[in-house]
């Protein structure tokens, strides 16, 4: 009896092993057949079964990992993230060919599960097709009417600057973390355009909104987010940074809905005060139209997008600016000397001063280049088969524009890894535009907040240089390391801001 049991148990044991072995071989074979690279598809590193290249990339420095892979596999290469293929584009010529020359074929956004669960394909940044075109057209035209890219917006920015300068002076040259102050100031500009009002820097809801937004942008590019995009049915029930991202986005949208509720109580269609009022008017005018994409959910998503495009990039750039000025004190002194000579101390800077401040303008551009705020831009997706770099990229493939590969290309920049304002100056010291300077990306999906960001950066930076000298606390050296996310932010630091007068 015991021998029979032993034989039967051994048989069952081997039978289970055989079944597991069969299942494993079946999964690996199916995975290989389903996901093997087509002959004309861009090359790339070997991908693990099931998970692909998720572990081939350092997700805390993804832009550097992808740039290194380009050195091995070429300017157009592919990665498999879980069950999906993506193509990474590197170098100015490749990005120009893709985003500008073939921009219409790359104008869509990929339906990445994490982002779709957050925005449901609405808004202006992550939407595609007719919805995107209609929303982007409205965003740009409405913000232009409120002064975007025009001199009429200067008073709004300069008014916010008075609050920011006062706050910086209150520290009396003692070390402090400038993060919240600068983020609040930049966010208040977009709040003025969208909500028709600014918030006090001490407003707890406002402070929470700003800090949560930055956390969300970091969570969006985590390993958990990559797994979520590859295995959404499983990851929706597993805790991690991907859940933090979704929860924060829900909280921010609740904040926006509260603002929308207040607006509707005092809304006068004949006298629109801000972007929300204009959008409510657009909803009314388009009622009954089959092709209309204007509704309150789209409004909430668009406002969230404007916050990201119009505040986070600007505030992050300014935080890099403080660090670079504290590190390169001789450059800071040269900027201040130029501002003293052209503007003096009797009036605030104006956009009209830009042409007469070539060195300051060059420094701002070099801060943007070195800061590399949006290192991988926002993913694109092919809406038809395209030819690029000698390869065929099929319809429906996610495409990543690696802006880092352009902003630090040794063939285009004299000293790509050194802070050097002369990258943007000619021999006579006049400002020179560089075609390879594309921190806002390029083509049809170029950042909609670019003009606002440029105006804010110039007026904020020159005002700060006019009023203060930036330095590190005694015995502390500037650390130029970063925190990787959708934006590349400096690690938190303390700085001393000393009034010049």
VEXDREN-2710 file (C-alpha; in Angstrom, 1 decimal):
% VEXDREN-2710
k/r/px/py/pz
1/UNK/0.0/0.0/0.0
2/UNK/2.8/2.4/0.9
3/UNK/4.7/1.6/-2.3
4/UNK/1.6/2.2/-4.3
5/UNK/1.1/5.6/-2.6
6/UNK/4.7/6.5/-3.3
7/UNK/4.4/5.6/-6.9
8/UNK/1.1/7.5/-7.3
9/UNK/2.5/10.5/-5.4
10/UNK/5.6/10.6/-7.6
11/UNK/3.5/10.3/-10.7
12/UNK/1.3/13.2/-9.6
13/UNK/4.4/15.2/-8.7
14/UNK/5.9/14.7/-12.1
15/UNK/2.6/15.3/-13.7
16/UNK/2.3/18.7/-12.1
17/UNK/5.9/19.6/-13.0
18/UNK/5.2/18.6/-16.6
19/UNK/2.1/20.8/-16.6
20/UNK/4.0/23.7/-15.2
21/UNK/6.8/23.2/-17.7
22/UNK/4.4/23.0/-20.6
23/UNK/2.6/26.2/-19.4
24/UNK/5.9/28.0/-19.1
25/UNK/7.1/27.0/-22.5
26/UNK/3.7/27.8/-24.0
27/UNK/3.8/31.4/-22.4
28/UNK/7.3/32.0/-23.6
29/UNK/6.7/30.8/-27.1
30/UNK/3.4/32.7/-27.4
31/UNK/5.1/35.8/-26.0
32/UNK/8.0/35.5/-28.5
33/UNK/5.8/35.0/-31.5
34/UNK/3.4/37.8/-30.5
35/UNK/6.0/40.4/-29.6
36/UNK/9.0/39.7/-31.9
37/UNK/10.4/42.7/-33.8
38/UNK/9.3/42.9/-37.4
39/UNK/12.2/43.0/-39.9
40/UNK/11.8/46.7/-40.7
41/UNK/11.2/47.8/-37.1
42/UNK/13.9/49.9/-35.3
43/UNK/16.4/47.8/-33.4
44/UNK/16.9/47.9/-29.6
45/UNK/18.0/45.9/-26.6
46/UNK/16.9/42.3/-26.1
47/UNK/13.6/42.2/-24.2
48/UNK/12.7/39.8/-21.3
49/UNK/9.6/37.7/-21.8
50/UNK/6.3/39.3/-20.5
51/UNK/7.9/42.4/-18.9
52/UNK/10.0/43.4/-21.9
53/UNK/12.6/46.2/-21.2
54/UNK/11.0/47.6/-18.1
55/UNK/14.1/46.8/-16.1
56/UNK/16.5/47.9/-19.0
57/UNK/15.9/51.5/-18.1
58/UNK/16.8/53.3/-14.9
59/UNK/13.5/55.0/-14.1
60/UNK/15.1/57.5/-11.8
61/UNK/17.3/58.7/-14.7
62/UNK/15.3/57.5/-17.7
63/UNK/16.4/60.3/-20.0
64/UNK/20.1/59.4/-19.4
65/UNK/19.4/55.7/-19.9
66/UNK/17.6/56.3/-23.2
67/UNK/20.4/58.6/-24.5
68/UNK/23.0/55.9/-23.7
69/UNK/20.9/53.3/-25.5
70/UNK/20.9/55.6/-28.6
71/UNK/24.7/55.5/-28.6
72/UNK/24.4/51.7/-29.0
73/UNK/21.3/51.3/-31.2
74/UNK/21.1/54.5/-33.1
75/UNK/18.9/57.7/-33.1
76/UNK/15.8/55.6/-33.8
77/UNK/15.5/52.6/-31.5
78/UNK/12.8/50.5/-29.9
79/UNK/11.9/49.2/-26.4
80/UNK/9.2/46.9/-25.3
81/UNK/7.5/48.0/-22.1
82/UNK/5.5/45.0/-20.9
83/UNK/3.2/44.1/-23.7
84/UNK/3.6/47.3/-25.8
85/UNK/6.4/48.5/-28.1
86/UNK/7.6/52.0/-28.2
87/UNK/10.1/53.9/-30.3
88/UNK/12.5/56.5/-28.9
89/UNK/13.7/59.3/-31.1
90/UNK/17.1/61.0/-30.6
91/UNK/18.9/63.9/-32.2
92/UNK/17.6/67.1/-33.8
93/UNK/17.3/66.0/-37.4
94/UNK/15.3/62.9/-36.4
95/UNK/13.0/64.9/-34.1
96/UNK/12.5/67.6/-36.7
97/UNK/11.6/65.0/-39.4
98/UNK/9.2/63.3/-37.0
99/UNK/7.5/66.1/-35.1
100/UNK/7.6/68.8/-37.8
101/UNK/7.8/67.3/-41.3
102/UNK/5.6/64.3/-40.4
103/UNK/3.9/66.0/-37.4
104/UNK/0.4/65.1/-38.6
105/UNK/1.2/61.4/-38.4
106/UNK/2.4/61.8/-34.8
107/UNK/-0.1/64.2/-33.5
108/UNK/-2.0/61.7/-31.3
109/UNK/-1.3/60.6/-27.8
110/UNK/-1.0/56.9/-26.8
111/UNK/-3.9/55.6/-24.6
112/UNK/-1.6/54.7/-21.7
113/UNK/-3.8/53.1/-19.1
114/UNK/-2.6/55.2/-16.1
115/UNK/-3.1/58.5/-17.9
116/UNK/-6.4/57.3/-19.4
117/UNK/-7.7/56.3/-16.0
118/UNK/-6.8/59.8/-14.8
119/UNK/-8.1/61.9/-17.7
120/UNK/-10.3/59.6/-19.8
121/UNK/-8.8/61.0/-23.0
122/UNK/-10.1/64.5/-22.2
123/UNK/-8.3/67.9/-21.9
124/UNK/-5.7/69.4/-24.2
125/UNK/-2.4/67.7/-23.4
126/UNK/-3.4/64.0/-23.4
127/UNK/-6.3/64.1/-25.9
128/UNK/-6.2/63.2/-29.6
129/UNK/-8.0/63.8/-32.9
130/UNK/-11.0/66.1/-33.2
131/UNK/-11.3/66.6/-29.4
132/UNK/-7.7/67.7/-29.1
133/UNK/-7.9/70.1/-32.1
134/UNK/-11.1/71.7/-30.8
135/UNK/-9.8/72.1/-27.2
136/UNK/-6.3/73.4/-28.2
137/UNK/-7.8/76.0/-30.6
138/UNK/-10.1/77.2/-27.8
139/UNK/-7.3/77.3/-25.2
140/UNK/-4.9/79.3/-27.4
141/UNK/-7.5/81.8/-28.6
142/UNK/-9.1/82.4/-25.2
143/UNK/-5.8/82.9/-23.4
144/UNK/-4.6/85.3/-26.2
145/UNK/-7.8/87.3/-25.5
146/UNK/-6.7/87.6/-21.9
147/UNK/-3.2/88.8/-22.9
148/UNK/-1.2/85.6/-23.5
149/UNK/1.9/86.6/-25.5
150/UNK/0.9/90.3/-25.3
151/UNK/2.0/93.3/-23.3
152/UNK/-1.4/93.4/-21.6
153/UNK/-0.4/90.3/-19.5
154/UNK/2.7/92.1/-18.1
155/UNK/0.7/93.9/-15.3
156/UNK/-0.6/90.5/-14.0
157/UNK/2.9/89.1/-13.8
158/UNK/4.4/92.2/-12.3
159/UNK/1.6/92.4/-9.7
160/UNK/2.3/88.8/-8.6
161/UNK/6.0/89.7/-8.5
162/UNK/5.4/92.3/-5.8
163/UNK/4.0/89.6/-3.5
164/UNK/6.9/87.3/-4.4
165/UNK/9.6/89.9/-3.9
166/UNK/8.1/90.9/-0.5
167/UNK/8.1/87.3/0.6
168/UNK/11.8/86.8/-0.4
169/UNK/12.8/90.0/1.4
170/UNK/11.1/88.7/4.6
171/UNK/13.8/86.0/4.9
172/UNK/16.4/88.8/5.4
173/UNK/19.2/86.9/3.7
174/UNK/18.8/83.8/6.0
175/UNK/18.7/80.3/4.4
176/UNK/15.3/79.0/3.3
177/UNK/13.8/76.6/0.8
178/UNK/12.4/78.7/-2.1
179/UNK/10.3/75.9/-3.4
180/UNK/6.8/76.8/-2.1
181/UNK/7.3/80.6/-2.6
182/UNK/8.3/80.2/-6.3
183/UNK/5.7/77.6/-7.1
184/UNK/3.0/79.7/-5.5
185/UNK/4.0/82.8/-7.6
186/UNK/4.1/80.9/-10.9
187/UNK/0.9/79.1/-10.2
188/UNK/-0.9/82.4/-9.3
189/UNK/-0.3/83.7/-12.8
190/UNK/-2.2/80.8/-14.3
191/UNK/-4.8/81.1/-11.5
192/UNK/-5.4/84.7/-12.6
193/UNK/-6.1/83.7/-16.1
194/UNK/-8.1/80.6/-15.3
195/UNK/-9.9/81.5/-12.0
196/UNK/-9.8/85.2/-12.3
197/UNK/-8.0/85.6/-8.9
198/UNK/-4.8/84.8/-7.1
199/UNK/-4.3/82.9/-3.8
200/UNK/-2.4/83.9/-0.7
201/UNK/0.8/81.9/-0.2
202/UNK/-0.5/80.9/3.2
203/UNK/-3.7/79.4/1.8
204/UNK/-3.6/75.7/2.9
205/UNK/-5.7/74.4/0.0
206/UNK/-3.5/76.2/-2.5
207/UNK/-0.3/75.0/-0.8
208/UNK/-1.6/71.4/-0.9
209/UNK/-2.6/71.8/-4.5
210/UNK/1.0/72.9/-5.5
211/UNK/2.8/70.3/-3.5
212/UNK/0.5/67.5/-4.6
213/UNK/1.0/68.4/-8.3
214/UNK/4.8/68.0/-8.0
215/UNK/4.4/64.6/-6.3
216/UNK/2.0/63.4/-9.0
217/UNK/4.5/64.4/-11.8
218/UNK/7.2/62.3/-10.0
219/UNK/4.9/59.3/-9.5
220/UNK/3.8/59.4/-13.2
221/UNK/7.2/58.0/-14.3
222/UNK/7.8/55.5/-11.6
223/UNK/8.4/51.7/-12.1
224/UNK/4.9/51.2/-10.7
225/UNK/3.5/53.5/-13.4
226/UNK/5.3/51.5/-16.1
227/UNK/3.8/48.2/-14.7
228/UNK/0.4/49.9/-14.5
229/UNK/0.6/50.8/-18.2
230/UNK/1.6/47.2/-19.1
231/UNK/-0.7/45.2/-16.7
232/UNK/-3.5/47.6/-15.8
233/UNK/-6.1/44.9/-14.8
234/UNK/-3.7/43.7/-12.1
235/UNK/-2.1/47.0/-11.1
236/UNK/-5.4/48.7/-10.4
237/UNK/-5.7/46.6/-7.3
238/UNK/-2.0/46.8/-6.1
239/UNK/-0.9/49.8/-4.0
240/UNK/2.1/52.0/-5.0
241/UNK/3.0/55.3/-6.5
242/UNK/0.6/54.8/-9.4
243/UNK/-2.3/54.8/-6.9
244/UNK/-0.8/58.0/-5.3
245/UNK/-0.8/59.6/-8.7
246/UNK/-4.4/58.8/-9.3
247/UNK/-5.5/59.9/-5.9
248/UNK/-3.7/63.2/-6.1
249/UNK/-5.2/63.9/-9.6
250/UNK/-8.7/63.3/-8.1
251/UNK/-8.0/65.7/-5.3
252/UNK/-6.8/68.4/-7.7
253/UNK/-9.8/68.0/-9.9
254/UNK/-12.1/68.3/-6.8
255/UNK/-10.3/71.6/-6.1
256/UNK/-11.1/72.7/-9.7
257/UNK/-14.7/71.6/-9.4
258/UNK/-15.1/73.7/-6.3
259/UNK/-13.8/76.8/-8.2
260/UNK/-16.2/75.9/-11.1
261/UNK/-19.1/75.7/-8.7
262/UNK/-18.4/79.2/-7.4
263/UNK/-18.0/80.5/-10.9
264/UNK/-21.4/79.2/-12.0
265/UNK/-23.1/81.1/-9.1
266/UNK/-21.8/84.5/-10.3
267/UNK/-21.4/83.8/-14.0
268/UNK/-22.5/86.5/-16.4
269/UNK/-22.3/85.3/-20.0
270/UNK/-22.0/88.9/-21.3
271/UNK/-19.0/89.7/-19.1
272/UNK/-16.5/86.7/-19.0
273/UNK/-13.9/87.3/-16.3
274/UNK/-11.5/84.4/-17.1
275/UNK/-11.0/81.1/-18.9
276/UNK/-13.7/79.3/-16.9
277/UNK/-16.3/81.9/-17.8
278/UNK/-15.3/81.7/-21.4
279/UNK/-15.5/77.9/-21.4
280/UNK/-19.0/78.0/-19.8
281/UNK/-20.1/80.4/-22.6
282/UNK/-18.7/77.9/-25.1
283/UNK/-20.6/75.0/-23.6
284/UNK/-23.9/77.0/-23.9
285/UNK/-23.2/78.1/-27.5
286/UNK/-22.4/74.5/-28.6
287/UNK/-25.3/72.8/-27.0
288/UNK/-27.0/70.4/-29.4
289/UNK/-24.0/70.3/-31.8
290/UNK/-23.0/66.7/-32.5
291/UNK/-19.3/67.6/-33.1
292/UNK/-19.0/69.6/-29.8
293/UNK/-16.5/68.4/-27.2
294/UNK/-17.3/71.2/-24.7
295/UNK/-18.6/70.0/-21.4
296/UNK/-17.8/70.5/-17.7
297/UNK/-15.6/67.4/-17.5
298/UNK/-13.5/68.6/-20.4
299/UNK/-13.3/72.0/-18.7
300/UNK/-11.9/70.4/-15.5
301/UNK/-9.3/68.4/-17.4
302/UNK/-8.3/71.5/-19.5
303/UNK/-7.8/73.5/-16.3
304/UNK/-5.6/70.8/-14.8
305/UNK/-3.6/70.7/-18.0
306/UNK/-3.1/74.5/-17.9
307/UNK/-1.7/74.2/-14.4
308/UNK/0.9/71.7/-15.5
309/UNK/1.8/73.5/-18.7
310/UNK/1.7/77.0/-17.3
311/UNK/3.1/76.7/-13.8
312/UNK/5.2/73.7/-13.0
313/UNK/7.7/74.1/-15.8
314/UNK/8.2/77.8/-15.0
315/UNK/8.6/77.4/-11.3
316/UNK/11.0/74.4/-11.8
317/UNK/13.1/76.5/-14.2
318/UNK/13.3/79.4/-11.7
319/UNK/14.5/77.0/-9.0
320/UNK/17.3/75.8/-11.3
321/UNK/18.0/79.5/-12.0
322/UNK/18.7/80.2/-8.3
323/UNK/21.1/77.2/-8.1
324/UNK/23.0/78.2/-11.2
325/UNK/23.3/81.8/-10.1
326/UNK/24.6/80.7/-6.7
327/UNK/27.1/78.4/-8.3
328/UNK/28.3/80.8/-11.1
329/UNK/28.6/84.0/-9.1
330/UNK/30.5/85.8/-11.9
331/UNK/27.7/85.1/-14.3
332/UNK/25.2/86.4/-11.8
333/UNK/27.2/89.6/-11.4
334/UNK/27.4/90.1/-15.2
335/UNK/23.6/89.8/-15.4
336/UNK/23.1/92.3/-12.6
337/UNK/25.5/94.7/-14.2
338/UNK/23.6/94.6/-17.5
339/UNK/20.3/95.1/-15.7
340/UNK/21.6/98.0/-13.7
341/UNK/22.9/99.6/-17.0
342/UNK/19.7/99.1/-19.0
343/UNK/16.9/99.3/-16.4
344/UNK/18.4/100.6/-13.2
345/UNK/16.5/100.4/-10.0
346/UNK/13.8/103.0/-10.6
347/UNK/11.3/100.8/-12.5
348/UNK/10.5/97.1/-13.0
349/UNK/11.6/95.2/-16.1
350/UNK/9.4/95.0/-19.2
351/UNK/9.3/92.7/-22.1
352/UNK/10.5/95.6/-24.2
353/UNK/13.8/95.4/-22.3
354/UNK/14.5/91.9/-23.7
355/UNK/16.2/93.1/-26.8
356/UNK/18.5/95.3/-24.8
357/UNK/19.4/92.5/-22.3
358/UNK/21.1/89.9/-24.5
359/UNK/23.3/88.5/-21.8
360/UNK/20.4/88.0/-19.3
361/UNK/18.3/86.5/-22.1
362/UNK/21.2/84.1/-23.0
363/UNK/21.5/83.1/-19.3
364/UNK/17.8/82.3/-19.1
365/UNK/18.1/80.1/-22.2
366/UNK/21.1/78.3/-20.8
367/UNK/19.2/77.7/-17.6
368/UNK/16.5/76.1/-19.6
369/UNK/18.9/74.0/-21.6
370/UNK/20.9/72.8/-18.7
371/UNK/17.8/72.4/-16.5
372/UNK/16.2/70.2/-19.2
373/UNK/12.8/70.6/-17.6
374/UNK/10.9/68.2/-19.8
375/UNK/13.6/65.7/-20.8
376/UNK/11.3/63.2/-22.6
377/UNK/8.5/65.6/-23.6
378/UNK/5.1/64.0/-23.7
379/UNK/4.6/60.6/-25.5
380/UNK/3.2/60.7/-29.1
381/UNK/1.5/58.0/-31.1
382/UNK/1.5/57.2/-34.8
383/UNK/-1.9/57.5/-36.4
384/UNK/-0.6/55.8/-39.6
385/UNK/2.4/53.8/-40.8
386/UNK/5.5/56.1/-41.2
387/UNK/9.0/55.8/-42.4
388/UNK/11.7/57.3/-40.2
389/UNK/15.4/56.8/-40.1
390/UNK/15.2/53.9/-42.6
391/UNK/12.7/52.0/-40.5
392/UNK/8.9/51.4/-40.6
393/UNK/7.0/52.5/-37.5
394/UNK/3.5/51.1/-37.7
395/UNK/0.2/52.8/-36.8
396/UNK/-0.5/52.8/-33.0
397/UNK/3.1/52.8/-31.7
398/UNK/4.1/55.0/-28.8
399/UNK/6.9/57.4/-29.7
400/UNK/9.1/59.1/-27.1
401/UNK/10.9/62.3/-28.3
402/UNK/14.1/62.4/-26.2
403/UNK/14.7/66.2/-26.0
404/UNK/17.8/65.5/-23.8
405/UNK/19.6/64.1/-26.8
406/UNK/19.1/67.4/-28.6
407/UNK/19.8/69.9/-25.7
408/UNK/23.1/68.1/-24.9
409/UNK/24.3/67.1/-28.3
410/UNK/28.1/67.6/-28.5
411/UNK/27.7/68.3/-32.3
412/UNK/25.4/71.3/-31.7
413/UNK/26.7/72.8/-28.5
414/UNK/30.3/74.0/-27.8
415/UNK/30.3/72.8/-24.2
416/UNK/27.1/70.7/-23.9
417/UNK/27.6/69.7/-20.2
418/UNK/28.9/73.0/-19.0
419/UNK/26.8/76.0/-18.1
420/UNK/27.8/78.5/-20.8
421/UNK/25.6/81.5/-21.8
422/UNK/27.8/82.1/-24.8
423/UNK/25.9/79.3/-26.5
424/UNK/23.3/82.0/-27.2
425/UNK/25.6/84.9/-28.0
426/UNK/27.5/85.9/-31.1
427/UNK/31.0/87.4/-31.2
428/UNK/29.4/90.9/-30.8
429/UNK/27.6/89.8/-27.6
430/UNK/24.2/89.9/-29.3
431/UNK/21.6/87.2/-28.6
432/UNK/21.3/84.4/-31.2
433/UNK/18.5/82.0/-31.5
434/UNK/19.5/78.3/-31.8
435/UNK/17.3/76.0/-33.9
436/UNK/18.4/73.1/-31.7
437/UNK/17.0/74.8/-28.6
438/UNK/13.7/72.9/-28.2
439/UNK/12.8/72.7/-24.4
440/UNK/9.1/73.0/-25.3
441/UNK/9.3/70.3/-28.0
442/UNK/8.3/71.1/-31.6
443/UNK/5.6/70.6/-34.1
444/UNK/1.8/70.4/-33.7
445/UNK/2.0/69.2/-30.1
446/UNK/4.4/71.9/-29.0
447/UNK/3.7/73.1/-25.4
448/UNK/0.6/75.3/-25.4
449/UNK/2.0/77.3/-22.4
450/UNK/5.3/78.2/-24.1
451/UNK/4.5/81.9/-24.7
452/UNK/3.3/82.3/-21.1
453/UNK/6.4/80.5/-19.7
454/UNK/8.8/82.7/-21.8
455/UNK/7.2/85.9/-20.5
456/UNK/7.1/84.7/-16.9
457/UNK/10.7/83.5/-17.0
458/UNK/12.1/86.8/-18.4
459/UNK/10.1/89.1/-16.0
460/UNK/10.7/86.9/-12.9
461/UNK/14.4/86.3/-13.5
462/UNK/15.3/89.9/-14.4
463/UNK/13.3/91.2/-11.4
464/UNK/15.0/88.7/-9.1
465/UNK/18.4/89.7/-10.4
466/UNK/17.5/93.4/-10.1
467/UNK/16.6/93.1/-6.4
468/UNK/18.7/90.3/-5.0
469/UNK/21.9/88.4/-4.9
470/UNK/21.6/84.6/-4.6
471/UNK/24.1/82.5/-2.6
472/UNK/24.4/79.2/-0.8
473/UNK/24.4/79.1/3.0
474/UNK/27.8/79.2/4.6
475/UNK/29.8/76.0/4.0
476/UNK/27.3/74.6/1.5
477/UNK/28.0/74.0/-2.1
478/UNK/25.3/74.0/-4.8
479/UNK/24.1/70.4/-5.6
480/UNK/22.9/70.2/-9.2
481/UNK/21.4/66.7/-8.9
482/UNK/17.7/66.2/-9.9
483/UNK/14.5/64.4/-9.1
484/UNK/13.2/62.6/-12.2
485/UNK/9.6/62.8/-13.1
486/UNK/7.5/64.2/-16.0
487/UNK/9.6/67.3/-15.2
488/UNK/13.2/67.3/-14.1
489/UNK/13.3/69.2/-10.8
490/UNK/16.3/70.1/-8.6
491/UNK/16.6/68.3/-5.3
492/UNK/15.2/70.4/-2.4
493/UNK/17.8/73.0/-1.2
494/UNK/18.1/76.1/1.0
495/UNK/19.4/79.3/-0.4
496/UNK/20.2/82.9/0.8
497/UNK/18.5/85.8/-0.9
498/UNK/20.2/89.0/0.0
499/UNK/18.7/92.4/-1.1
500/UNK/21.0/94.4/-3.3
501/UNK/19.8/97.7/-1.9
END
